[in-house]
Amino acid sequence: MVLFASTLAFYLAIVWAVVITSWLVRLDWQVMFFRPYQQWSEIHAFVDYYVVLGQRGPTAVMVAAWLGWRSWRQHTLRPLLALGVSLLLLNATVGAAKYGMGRLGPHYATMIGSNEMGLGGDIFPSGHTANAVVTWGILAYLASTPRARRYLSALSAVTSLGVGMATVYLGTHWLSDVLLGWTAGLLILLALPWFEPLISSAETWILDLRERWSARRGRTRTAPAATPVPTPVVLKPRASDRGDAPAREPVSAARSRAPLHLAPGPHTVRSERSPVTPAGSRRPPHADRLPRNPSSSARPLTGG
C-alpha cells in the first residue's frame, strides 16, 4: 500500500508539472532540440527494431505464448488470466489518460516552450513504455521462485527503460511522456494483487464450464443409436400358382422341421415296445406256436 500510494503521488506530480509548464516542460524542449537521432545516427537502425519490444501486439503474442506453455505444464489458467487482466487495466487507464489530456508529440508541436496539452494528441503517457513495463513485468510477477523473480524484475526494468529512451531518441515522445509511462505501468503491476480473487473466480468458472461441456459431449458420444426394426415380409403364392401347385410351406417352417429320427414325442425303452410283425411274414402272431426244432430231420420228398 505504501509503495502504491507513493507511486500514485509521483504520477500526479508529473502530470501537475506538465500542466503548469514547469522545468520539466523546458527539459522536454531541450531534449527535442538536441535531436538524439542525429547525434547518434549509427544506432538508428538498431533502435528502430528495439522499440518493437514496447509495441502491444508483438509483445503480447510472445508473452502469451510463454505463459500459455506454463499454464499447460502447471495445469492452471492463472498466468494467462493475469496477463489478460493486466492488459485490460493498461488499455483502460493509459488509454483514458492519453485521450483525456490530449498532448501533442514533439513532431507535431505548435508553440516552442508550451506543454502542448489539450490539443487532441495521444502520447501522454507513453504507451510503448507503459506496455513494456506491464508486459515484461508480468513475467517477474508470476515467477515461481524468489531468484527467478529478481532476475526477471531486473530484465523487465532494463527492457522498459531501453524502450522509453528509444522513443525519446526517435523523437516520438517527450521525456515527461516516458516518465509518466514508467509510473503508469508500475501502478498496474502494484494493483494486480487486488485482482487475484477475481482471477481465481474466473479460473474456477472456466474449469467448471469445461468439465460440464466435456461431460455433455461424452454422454452424446456414448448414447446408443436407435436401430430400426425391420418389417417382416410375408410371402404369398402367386395367382398363377394357386390352382396348379400346392401351397408351399414357409421357409421358417421347413427349416424348423425336425428329421424323422429326431421326431418330437415321448420316447419309450426298447424293452417296453410291443413286437411288430414284419410285413409279408407267414408266421401267425400266436404266442403258443412251438418253435421249429433245428435238430429234427427233414421230411422226405415224394415224387410221382
C-alpha positions as a Markdown table, in Angstrom:
| # | Residue | x | y | z |
|---|---|---|---|---|
| 1 | Met | 0.0 | 0.0 | 0.0 |
| 2 | Val | 2.8 | 2.4 | 0.8 |
| 3 | Leu | 4.6 | 1.7 | -2.5 |
| 4 | Phe | 1.4 | 2.0 | -4.4 |
| 5 | Ala | 0.5 | 5.3 | -2.7 |
| 6 | Ser | 4.0 | 6.8 | -3.3 |
| 7 | Thr | 3.9 | 5.8 | -7.0 |
| 8 | Leu | 0.5 | 7.3 | -7.4 |
| 9 | Ala | 1.7 | 10.5 | -5.8 |
| 10 | Phe | 4.7 | 10.6 | -8.2 |
| 11 | Tyr | 2.3 | 10.0 | -11.1 |
| 12 | Leu | 0.1 | 13.0 | -10.1 |
| 13 | Ala | 3.2 | 15.2 | -9.6 |
| 14 | Ile | 4.4 | 14.6 | -13.2 |
| 15 | Val | 1.0 | 15.4 | -14.6 |
| 16 | Trp | 0.9 | 18.6 | -12.5 |
| 17 | Ala | 4.4 | 19.6 | -13.5 |
| 18 | Val | 3.4 | 19.4 | -17.2 |
| 19 | Val | 0.1 | 21.1 | -16.7 |
| 20 | Ile | 1.7 | 24.2 | -15.1 |
| 21 | Thr | 4.6 | 24.2 | -17.7 |
| 22 | Ser | 7.3 | 23.8 | -15.1 |
| 23 | Trp | 11.0 | 23.0 | -15.6 |
| 24 | Leu | 10.0 | 19.5 | -16.8 |
| 25 | Val | 8.5 | 21.0 | -19.9 |
| 26 | Arg | 11.6 | 23.1 | -20.6 |
| 27 | Leu | 13.7 | 19.9 | -20.3 |
| 28 | Asp | 11.4 | 18.3 | -22.8 |
| 29 | Trp | 12.1 | 21.0 | -25.3 |
| 30 | Gln | 15.8 | 21.0 | -24.7 |
| 31 | Val | 16.0 | 17.2 | -25.4 |
| 32 | Met | 13.9 | 17.7 | -28.5 |
| 33 | Phe | 16.2 | 20.4 | -29.9 |
| 34 | Phe | 19.2 | 18.2 | -29.2 |
| 35 | Arg | 17.8 | 15.7 | -31.7 |
| 36 | Pro | 19.4 | 12.4 | -30.5 |
| 37 | Tyr | 18.6 | 10.6 | -33.7 |
| 38 | Gln | 21.0 | 13.0 | -35.5 |
| 39 | Gln | 23.7 | 13.0 | -32.8 |
| 40 | Trp | 24.0 | 9.1 | -32.8 |
| 41 | Ser | 22.7 | 8.2 | -36.2 |
| 42 | Glu | 24.7 | 5.0 | -36.3 |
| 43 | Ile | 22.4 | 3.2 | -33.9 |
| 44 | His | 19.2 | 4.4 | -35.6 |
| 45 | Ala | 18.6 | 1.0 | -37.3 |
| 46 | Phe | 19.0 | -0.9 | -34.1 |
| 47 | Val | 16.7 | 1.4 | -32.1 |
| 48 | Asp | 14.0 | 1.0 | -34.8 |
| 49 | Tyr | 14.0 | -2.7 | -34.1 |
| 50 | Tyr | 14.5 | -2.4 | -30.4 |
| 51 | Val | 11.4 | -0.2 | -29.9 |
| 52 | Val | 9.2 | -3.1 | -31.1 |
| 53 | Leu | 9.7 | -4.6 | -27.6 |
| 54 | Gly | 7.3 | -1.9 | -26.4 |
| 55 | Gln | 4.6 | -2.5 | -29.1 |
| 56 | Arg | 1.5 | -4.1 | -27.6 |
| 57 | Gly | 0.8 | -6.6 | -30.4 |
| 58 | Pro | 4.1 | -8.4 | -30.8 |
| 59 | Thr | 5.0 | -8.3 | -27.1 |
| 60 | Ala | 1.6 | -9.6 | -26.1 |
| 61 | Val | 1.9 | -12.5 | -28.5 |
| 62 | Met | 5.3 | -13.5 | -27.3 |
| 63 | Val | 4.5 | -13.3 | -23.6 |
| 64 | Ala | 1.1 | -15.1 | -24.1 |
| 65 | Ala | 2.9 | -18.0 | -25.9 |
| 66 | Trp | 5.3 | -18.4 | -22.9 |
| 67 | Leu | 2.5 | -18.1 | -20.3 |
| 68 | Gly | 0.3 | -20.5 | -22.3 |
| 69 | Trp | 3.1 | -23.1 | -22.2 |
| 70 | Arg | 3.4 | -22.5 | -18.4 |
| 71 | Ser | -0.4 | -22.9 | -18.0 |
| 72 | Trp | -0.3 | -26.2 | -19.9 |
| 73 | Arg | 2.6 | -27.5 | -17.8 |
| 74 | Gln | 1.2 | -26.4 | -14.4 |
| 75 | His | -2.5 | -27.2 | -15.3 |
| 76 | Thr | -3.7 | -23.8 | -14.3 |
| 77 | Leu | -5.1 | -20.7 | -16.1 |
| 78 | Arg | -3.7 | -18.2 | -13.7 |
| 79 | Pro | -0.8 | -17.0 | -15.9 |
| 80 | Leu | -3.0 | -16.3 | -18.9 |
| 81 | Leu | -5.7 | -14.7 | -16.8 |
| 82 | Ala | -3.2 | -12.5 | -15.0 |
| 83 | Leu | -1.9 | -11.3 | -18.4 |
| 84 | Gly | -5.4 | -10.6 | -19.6 |
| 85 | Val | -6.3 | -8.6 | -16.6 |
| 86 | Ser | -3.1 | -6.5 | -16.7 |
| 87 | Leu | -3.6 | -5.7 | -20.4 |
| 88 | Leu | -7.2 | -4.7 | -19.7 |
| 89 | Leu | -6.1 | -2.4 | -16.9 |
| 90 | Leu | -3.4 | -1.0 | -19.2 |
| 91 | Asn | -5.8 | -0.2 | -22.0 |
| 92 | Ala | -8.4 | 1.3 | -19.6 |
| 93 | Thr | -6.0 | 3.5 | -17.6 |
| 94 | Val | -3.4 | 4.6 | -20.0 |
| 95 | Gly | -5.8 | 4.9 | -22.9 |
| 96 | Ala | -8.1 | 7.1 | -20.8 |
| 97 | Ala | -5.2 | 9.3 | -19.7 |
| 98 | Lys | -3.9 | 9.7 | -23.3 |
| 99 | Tyr | -7.2 | 10.9 | -24.8 |
| 100 | Gly | -8.1 | 12.8 | -21.6 |
| 101 | Met | -5.0 | 15.0 | -21.6 |
| 102 | Gly | -4.6 | 15.2 | -25.4 |
| 103 | Arg | -1.0 | 16.2 | -25.5 |
| 104 | Leu | 0.8 | 16.5 | -28.9 |
| 105 | Gly | 4.1 | 14.9 | -29.6 |
| 106 | Pro | 7.4 | 16.6 | -30.5 |
| 107 | His | 6.9 | 16.2 | -34.3 |
| 108 | Tyr | 3.5 | 18.0 | -34.0 |
| 109 | Ala | 4.4 | 20.7 | -31.5 |
| 110 | Thr | 2.7 | 24.1 | -32.3 |
| 111 | Met | 4.5 | 26.5 | -30.0 |
| 112 | Ile | 8.0 | 26.4 | -28.6 |
| 113 | Gly | 8.0 | 26.2 | -24.8 |
| 114 | Ser | 4.4 | 25.2 | -24.4 |
| 115 | Asn | 3.1 | 22.0 | -22.8 |
| 116 | Glu | 1.0 | 21.1 | -25.9 |
| 117 | Met | -1.8 | 19.8 | -23.6 |
| 118 | Gly | -5.5 | 19.6 | -24.7 |
| 119 | Leu | -4.7 | 19.8 | -28.4 |
| 120 | Gly | -6.1 | 16.3 | -29.4 |
| 121 | Gly | -2.9 | 14.3 | -29.1 |
| 122 | Asp | -2.5 | 10.8 | -27.6 |
| 123 | Ile | 1.1 | 10.5 | -26.4 |
| 124 | Phe | 0.9 | 11.4 | -22.7 |
| 125 | Pro | 1.8 | 9.0 | -21.0 |
| 126 | Ser | 3.9 | 6.9 | -23.4 |
| 127 | Gly | 2.1 | 3.7 | -24.4 |
| 128 | His | 5.2 | 1.9 | -25.5 |
| 129 | Thr | 6.9 | 2.5 | -22.2 |
| 130 | Ala | 3.9 | 1.5 | -20.1 |
| 131 | Asn | 3.3 | -1.6 | -22.2 |
| 132 | Ala | 6.9 | -2.6 | -21.8 |
| 133 | Val | 6.7 | -2.3 | -18.0 |
| 134 | Val | 3.5 | -4.3 | -17.8 |
| 135 | Thr | 4.2 | -7.0 | -20.4 |
| 136 | Trp | 7.7 | -7.9 | -19.3 |
| 137 | Gly | 7.0 | -7.2 | -15.6 |
| 138 | Ile | 4.2 | -9.7 | -15.6 |
| 139 | Leu | 6.9 | -12.4 | -16.1 |
| 140 | Ala | 8.5 | -11.3 | -12.8 |
| 141 | Tyr | 5.1 | -11.1 | -11.1 |
| 142 | Leu | 4.3 | -14.7 | -12.0 |
| 143 | Ala | 7.8 | -16.1 | -11.2 |
| 144 | Ser | 7.7 | -19.2 | -9.0 |
| 145 | Thr | 10.9 | -18.7 | -7.1 |
| 146 | Pro | 12.5 | -15.6 | -5.5 |
| 147 | Arg | 15.6 | -15.9 | -7.5 |
| 148 | Ala | 13.7 | -16.0 | -10.8 |
| 149 | Arg | 11.7 | -13.0 | -9.6 |
| 150 | Arg | 14.8 | -11.0 | -9.0 |
| 151 | Tyr | 16.3 | -11.8 | -12.4 |
| 152 | Leu | 13.1 | -11.2 | -14.3 |
| 153 | Ser | 12.5 | -7.9 | -12.4 |
| 154 | Ala | 15.9 | -6.6 | -13.4 |
| 155 | Leu | 15.4 | -7.8 | -17.0 |
| 156 | Ser | 11.9 | -6.1 | -17.3 |
| 157 | Ala | 13.3 | -2.9 | -15.8 |
| 158 | Val | 16.2 | -2.7 | -18.2 |
| 159 | Thr | 13.9 | -3.6 | -21.2 |
| 160 | Ser | 11.3 | -1.0 | -20.3 |
| 161 | Leu | 13.9 | 1.6 | -19.6 |
| 162 | Gly | 15.5 | 1.0 | -23.0 |
| 163 | Val | 12.1 | 1.2 | -24.8 |
| 164 | Gly | 11.4 | 4.5 | -23.1 |
| 165 | Met | 14.7 | 6.0 | -24.1 |
| 166 | Ala | 14.3 | 4.6 | -27.6 |
| 167 | Thr | 11.1 | 6.7 | -28.1 |
| 168 | Val | 12.9 | 9.8 | -26.9 |
| 169 | Tyr | 15.8 | 9.1 | -29.2 |
| 170 | Leu | 13.5 | 8.7 | -32.2 |
| 171 | Gly | 11.7 | 11.9 | -31.2 |
| 172 | Thr | 8.2 | 10.3 | -30.9 |
| 173 | His | 7.8 | 11.2 | -27.2 |
| 174 | Trp | 8.7 | 13.8 | -24.8 |
| 175 | Leu | 10.9 | 12.9 | -21.8 |
| 176 | Ser | 8.0 | 13.5 | -19.5 |
| 177 | Asp | 5.8 | 11.1 | -21.5 |
| 178 | Val | 8.3 | 8.4 | -20.8 |
| 179 | Leu | 8.5 | 9.2 | -17.1 |
| 180 | Leu | 4.7 | 9.0 | -16.8 |
| 181 | Gly | 4.6 | 5.8 | -18.8 |
| 182 | Trp | 7.0 | 4.1 | -16.4 |
| 183 | Thr | 4.9 | 5.2 | -13.5 |
| 184 | Ala | 1.6 | 4.1 | -15.1 |
| 185 | Gly | 3.0 | 0.6 | -15.8 |
| 186 | Leu | 4.3 | 0.3 | -12.3 |
| 187 | Leu | 0.9 | 1.2 | -10.9 |
| 188 | Ile | -0.8 | -1.6 | -12.8 |
| 189 | Leu | 1.7 | -4.2 | -11.5 |
| 190 | Leu | 1.3 | -2.9 | -8.0 |
| 191 | Ala | -2.5 | -3.1 | -8.3 |
| 192 | Leu | -2.6 | -6.5 | -9.8 |
| 193 | Pro | -2.6 | -8.5 | -6.5 |
| 194 | Trp | -6.0 | -6.9 | -5.7 |
| 195 | Phe | -7.5 | -8.7 | -8.7 |
| 196 | Glu | -6.3 | -12.1 | -7.6 |
| 197 | Pro | -9.7 | -13.1 | -6.1 |
| 198 | Leu | -11.3 | -12.2 | -9.4 |
| 199 | Ile | -8.7 | -14.2 | -11.3 |
| 200 | Ser | -9.3 | -17.3 | -9.1 |
| 201 | Ser | -13.1 | -17.0 | -9.5 |
| 202 | Ala | -12.7 | -16.7 | -13.3 |
| 203 | Glu | -10.4 | -19.8 | -13.4 |
| 204 | Thr | -12.8 | -21.8 | -11.3 |
| 205 | Trp | -15.8 | -20.8 | -13.5 |
| 206 | Ile | -13.9 | -21.6 | -16.7 |
| 207 | Leu | -12.7 | -25.0 | -15.5 |
| 208 | Asp | -16.3 | -25.9 | -14.3 |
| 209 | Leu | -17.7 | -24.9 | -17.6 |
| 210 | Arg | -15.1 | -27.1 | -19.4 |
| 211 | Glu | -16.0 | -30.1 | -17.2 |
| 212 | Arg | -19.7 | -29.7 | -17.9 |
| 213 | Trp | -19.1 | -29.4 | -21.6 |
| 214 | Ser | -16.8 | -32.4 | -21.6 |
| 215 | Ala | -19.4 | -34.5 | -19.7 |
| 216 | Arg | -22.2 | -33.4 | -22.0 |
| 217 | Arg | -20.1 | -34.3 | -25.0 |
| 218 | Gly | -19.2 | -37.6 | -23.6 |
| 219 | Arg | -22.8 | -38.5 | -23.0 |
| 220 | Thr | -23.6 | -37.6 | -26.5 |
| 221 | Arg | -20.9 | -39.8 | -27.9 |
| 222 | Thr | -21.8 | -42.9 | -25.8 |
| 223 | Ala | -25.6 | -42.7 | -26.4 |
| 224 | Pro | -26.6 | -45.9 | -28.4 |
| 225 | Ala | -28.1 | -45.2 | -31.8 |
| 226 | Ala | -31.7 | -46.4 | -32.3 |
| 227 | Thr | -31.7 | -49.5 | -34.6 |
| 228 | Pro | -34.7 | -49.7 | -36.9 |
| 229 | Val | -36.7 | -52.8 | -36.6 |
| 230 | Pro | -37.2 | -54.5 | -40.0 |
| 231 | Thr | -40.7 | -55.1 | -41.1 |
| 232 | Pro | -41.4 | -58.9 | -41.6 |
| 233 | Val | -42.1 | -59.8 | -45.2 |
| 234 | Val | -45.0 | -62.3 | -45.7 |
| 235 | Leu | -44.5 | -64.5 | -48.8 |
| 236 | Lys | -47.8 | -65.2 | -50.6 |
| 237 | Pro | -48.2 | -67.6 | -53.6 |
| 238 | Arg | -48.8 | -66.0 | -57.0 |
| 239 | Ala | -52.2 | -66.1 | -58.5 |
| 240 | Ser | -51.0 | -68.4 | -61.3 |
| 241 | Asp | -49.6 | -71.0 | -58.8 |
| 242 | Arg | -52.7 | -71.2 | -56.6 |
| 243 | Gly | -54.5 | -73.9 | -58.8 |
| 244 | Asp | -51.5 | -75.7 | -60.3 |
| 245 | Ala | -49.2 | -76.3 | -57.4 |
| 246 | Pro | -49.9 | -76.9 | -53.7 |
| 247 | Ala | -49.2 | -74.1 | -51.3 |
| 248 | Arg | -45.6 | -74.0 | -50.2 |
| 249 | Glu | -44.7 | -74.1 | -46.6 |
| 250 | Pro | -42.9 | -71.1 | -45.3 |
| 251 | Val | -39.1 | -71.3 | -45.2 |
| 252 | Ser | -39.0 | -70.9 | -41.5 |
| 253 | Ala | -41.4 | -73.9 | -41.1 |
| 254 | Ala | -39.3 | -76.1 | -43.4 |
| 255 | Arg | -36.1 | -75.2 | -41.6 |
| 256 | Ser | -37.7 | -75.8 | -38.2 |
| 257 | Arg | -39.0 | -79.3 | -39.1 |
| 258 | Ala | -37.1 | -81.9 | -37.2 |
| 259 | Pro | -35.7 | -85.1 | -39.0 |
| 260 | Leu | -37.7 | -88.3 | -38.8 |
| 261 | His | -35.2 | -89.9 | -36.4 |
| 262 | Leu | -35.5 | -86.9 | -34.1 |
| 263 | Ala | -39.2 | -86.5 | -34.3 |
| 264 | Pro | -40.7 | -85.0 | -31.2 |
| 265 | Gly | -42.8 | -87.0 | -28.9 |
| 266 | Pro | -42.5 | -89.4 | -26.0 |
| 267 | His | -39.8 | -92.0 | -26.3 |
| 268 | Thr | -40.0 | -95.5 | -24.8 |
| 269 | Val | -37.4 | -98.0 | -23.9 |
| 270 | Arg | -36.8 | -100.8 | -26.3 |
| 271 | Ser | -37.9 | -103.4 | -23.8 |
| 272 | Glu | -41.3 | -101.7 | -23.4 |
| 273 | Arg | -42.1 | -101.6 | -27.1 |
| 274 | Ser | -44.6 | -104.1 | -28.5 |
| 275 | Pro | -43.3 | -106.6 | -31.1 |
| 276 | Val | -44.1 | -105.7 | -34.6 |
| 277 | Thr | -44.6 | -108.4 | -37.2 |
| 278 | Pro | -42.8 | -107.7 | -40.4 |
| 279 | Ala | -44.9 | -107.1 | -43.4 |
| 280 | Gly | -45.3 | -110.2 | -45.6 |
| 281 | Ser | -44.4 | -112.7 | -42.9 |
| 282 | Arg | -46.3 | -116.1 | -42.9 |
| 283 | Arg | -46.0 | -116.6 | -39.2 |
| 284 | Pro | -49.2 | -116.3 | -37.3 |
| 285 | Pro | -48.9 | -113.9 | -34.4 |
| 286 | His | -49.7 | -116.7 | -31.9 |
| 287 | Ala | -47.7 | -116.9 | -28.8 |
| 288 | Asp | -48.4 | -120.7 | -28.3 |
| 289 | Arg | -46.8 | -121.7 | -31.5 |
| 290 | Leu | -43.9 | -124.1 | -31.0 |
| 291 | Pro | -40.6 | -123.1 | -32.4 |
| 292 | Arg | -39.1 | -125.2 | -35.1 |
| 293 | Asn | -36.6 | -127.8 | -33.8 |
| 294 | Pro | -33.4 | -127.4 | -35.6 |
| 295 | Ser | -32.4 | -131.0 | -34.8 |
| 296 | Ser | -35.4 | -132.6 | -36.4 |
| 297 | Ser | -34.9 | -134.4 | -39.7 |
| 298 | Ala | -36.2 | -133.1 | -42.9 |
| 299 | Arg | -39.3 | -134.6 | -44.4 |
| 300 | Pro | -38.8 | -136.9 | -47.4 |
| 301 | Leu | -39.7 | -135.6 | -50.7 |
| 302 | Thr | -42.2 | -137.7 | -52.6 |
| 303 | Gly | -42.4 | -137.6 | -56.2 |
| 304 | Gly | -44.6 | -139.3 | -58.7 |
